[in-house]
């Protein structure tokens, strides 16, 4: 087993066959976003309180796997790391995933990057430049709040570059993710799927509560007006970039409690497949015990 | 009130007079590290289970204050931010503070930096260069796992630079922290104070448990051999750099549960003094409701 640790574990849809959330939510051939009910709760038959209890129950196992992942990298025994990519329309619950799912992990081992509209400096580089710089280092769980996929979503919907440019990006992203996998990165791509009606309710809440005003932006309504175009752009991205090495998972997100549980379980199931191990001592334990006793 | 928000709230020992942990743990004139019992639990009369319950009970208030801090900065209404500096001997529990105290905050609003021995690039710059680059941006809670104080602790004990150099650094640090305060940074400096006996027990645990080997380094025993020198260096740092604007707090840390509670409360008490506010809407709420209704 020790010999295997330096090679990244395979993380394909096949390897996860036995696992319920990954199995239930993976985007396979013929997937249609418009056929998935945003209020569904695939792989979880329970109610809200059951889901909340399950979320809490998952914390310890993730915590231990995360510490092993970190430890083996610190010891130079592995380059494994995990990247969680979170995409979704405005109000789909990306912030809640950060707070209530990523927030349950050890912050010392987490690297969150929130991608906004590219800066002037970022615009001088190819679109994957800022993404590459934000990839997690060995041992870490990287989390992208938005990602390279904005470059085939808002960029496509808003015609921010010519079609000939964005249409090439799907293959560029696939090549990029393949190369990341070779470096030891297990990528878990999640789309939080909400309904247009639920978005309306969530935007209204932001307008009704003074403690939520800061989350509201008038531009949100402009994007909402292009809802159908976004669904088409998401469908294209899901079809073209759900690969063996980096499959997409579409998580119904009208029920926040379900979305949070599902994302946690997707991370957990992938960490199990990665199967990080405590590194062996790189010192002689008895010698060190004797030194300590004499100190 | 809106006018005041752009000015950082004062965070001095005086402003915190009414507050128990800050009051009980602040380093004032005549403070002697060797007179503080590392097993004491100042400002908290309860037992371990009470302390753990109190830690859990503090989460919601910190969470709300943290969100306000973040929100007001996002809205451009304030430059306030908090910097938690954590220092202590090996095994004093710095990692546990990150995991069990910082880990209870929203990770979207936290920036952790773990300072190791300076890299070649860092060595080409003045010692505060890498510190300045890691200061939290407005709205964030920055956390330093080790800090600029290593440059008057291990550097002094190990004679890594001439005495004429390190002896100037206390004033340089004070000037640096004063300037940080002017930019809106409230600095909370914590020393985790353990006994030499407790360190022995914790190192032994790392040598007894294969899941802890990765935390052990034979160099830890070399540093332990200089225990008294480190205590002298800490005493000097505490005396020379506990200022009105950035006081030190020494937290007895032989009991992990107490140290975690105390650090959480120190952060909480400072956030209360900072008193961040939800920013007002920068759009017309009724107009936006109408736009949403028509969307």
Boltz contact constraints between the chains, C-beta under 6 A:
constraints:
  - contact:
      token1: [A, 71]
      token2: [B, 214]
      max_distance: 6.0
  - contact:
      token1: [A, 74]
      token2: [B, 214]
      max_distance: 6.0
  - contact:
      token1: [A, 75]
      token2: [B, 214]
      max_distance: 6.0
  - contact:
      token1: [A, 98]
      token2: [B, 108]
      max_distance: 6.0
  - contact:
      token1: [A, 99]
      token2: [B, 106]
      max_distance: 6.0
  - contact:
      token1: [A, 102]
      token2: [B, 107]
      max_distance: 6.0
  - contact:
      token1: [A, 103]
      token2: [B, 106]
      max_distance: 6.0
  - contact:
      token1: [A, 103]
      token2: [B, 107]
      max_distance: 6.0
  - contact:
      token1: [A, 106]
      token2: [B, 99]
      max_distance: 6.0
  - contact:
      token1: [A, 106]
      token2: [B, 103]
      max_distance: 6.0
  - contact:
      token1: [A, 107]
      token2: [B, 102]
      max_distance: 6.0
  - contact:
      token1: [A, 107]
      token2: [B, 103]
      max_distance: 6.0
  - contact:
      token1: [A, 107]
      token2: [B, 107]
      max_distance: 6.0
  - contact:
      token1: [A, 107]
      token2: [B, 112]
      max_distance: 6.0
  - contact:
      token1: [A, 108]
      token2: [B, 98]
      max_distance: 6.0
  - contact:
      token1: [A, 112]
      token2: [B, 107]
      max_distance: 6.0
  - contact:
      token1: [A, 203]
      token2: [B, 292]
      max_distance: 6.0
  - contact:
      token1: [A, 207]
      token2: [B, 285]
      max_distance: 6.0
  - contact:
      token1: [A, 207]
      token2: [B, 288]
      max_distance: 6.0
  - contact:
      token1: [A, 207]
      token2: [B, 289]
      max_distance: 6.0
  - contact:
      token1: [A, 210]
      token2: [B, 278]
      max_distance: 6.0
  - contact:
      token1: [A, 211]
      token2: [B, 278]
      max_distance: 6.0
  - contact:
      token1: [A, 213]
      token2: [B, 281]
      max_distance: 6.0
  - contact:
      token1: [A, 214]
      token2: [B, 71]
      max_distance: 6.0
  - contact:
      token1: [A, 214]
      token2: [B, 74]
      max_distance: 6.0
  - contact:
      token1: [A, 214]
      token2: [B, 75]
      max_distance: 6.0
  - contact:
      token1: [A, 214]
      token2: [B, 279]
      max_distance: 6.0
  - contact:
      token1: [A, 218]
      token2: [B, 283]
      max_distance: 6.0
  - contact:
      token1: [A, 221]
      token2: [B, 291]
      max_distance: 6.0
  - contact:
      token1: [A, 221]
      token2: [B, 295]
      max_distance: 6.0
  - contact:
      token1: [A, 224]
      token2: [B, 295]
      max_distance: 6.0
  - contact:
      token1: [A, 278]
      token2: [B, 210]
      max_distance: 6.0
  - contact:
      token1: [A, 278]
      token2: [B, 211]
      max_distance: 6.0
  - contact:
      token1: [A, 279]
      token2: [B, 214]
      max_distance: 6.0
  - contact:
      token1: [A, 281]
      token2: [B, 213]
      max_distance: 6.0
  - contact:
      token1: [A, 283]
      token2: [B, 218]
      max_distance: 6.0
  - contact:
      token1: [A, 285]
      token2: [B, 207]
      max_distance: 6.0
  - contact:
      token1: [A, 288]
      token2: [B, 207]
      max_distance: 6.0
  - contact:
      token1: [A, 289]
      token2: [B, 207]
      max_distance: 6.0
  - contact:
      token1: [A, 291]
      token2: [B, 221]
      max_distance: 6.0
  - contact:
      token1: [A, 292]
      token2: [B, 203]
      max_distance: 6.0
  - contact:
      token1: [A, 295]
      token2: [B, 221]
      max_distance: 6.0
  - contact:
      token1: [A, 295]
      token2: [B, 224]
      max_distance: 6.0
